[in-house]
Amino acid sequence: MPSLDSLQFPSWMLQVLPVAFLAITFLQSSLDKIFDWKGNLGYVTQMFSKVPVLRGQPKLLLGSLTVLELSSGALSAAGVISLVFTGSARLAGVGGMVSGVTFLALLFGQRISKDYAGAASLPPYFLVSLAAVYFNRG
């Protein structure tokens, strides 16, 4: 971590902040799914009840999304730790990439279930994942 008065500090913050945002977003969301599995399963079951291809798969859908979100959050958190203690951006970049894929999965689910308002709320989050990838590239 560069010192607060160094010229590198603002650039370093551009690396850390989007990844920290993703870590908080996905760790909270995945832990909510784990600790309130029943409530989330009810929501997913209802959400996909009118989608013939996905109607019978709520446990698979919720499980897959939970794994994606937990992976995104854990990789992003590890990326923040790595940036702080070693300066390495590799994990932060991977966290941003996996987060982007997770947002695309969420977008697909909301669009296919015709939750257009929910889908419309995702682009700002997706842009944060793109910023995490961009600022933590090689």
Number of C-alpha atoms within 10 A of each C-alpha: 14 14 8 9 8 8 10 12 14 13 11 18 15 15 25 24 15 24 35 20 18 28 28 15 17 24 21 15 16 22 15 14 21 16 10 11 17 11 12 17 18 12 14 19 19 14 19 21 16 13 14 9 9 17 15 13 15 20 15 12 18 19 17 14 20 22 15 20 28 23 20 30 29 19 26 34 24 20 28 26 18 18 22 15 10 10 15 17 24 16 21 30 26 21 29 31 21 20 32 22 16 24 23 16 16 17 21 13 21 19 15 16 18 15 13 12 10 13 19 12 11 15 13 10 17 20 14 19 26 18 20 30 25 15 20 25 14 9
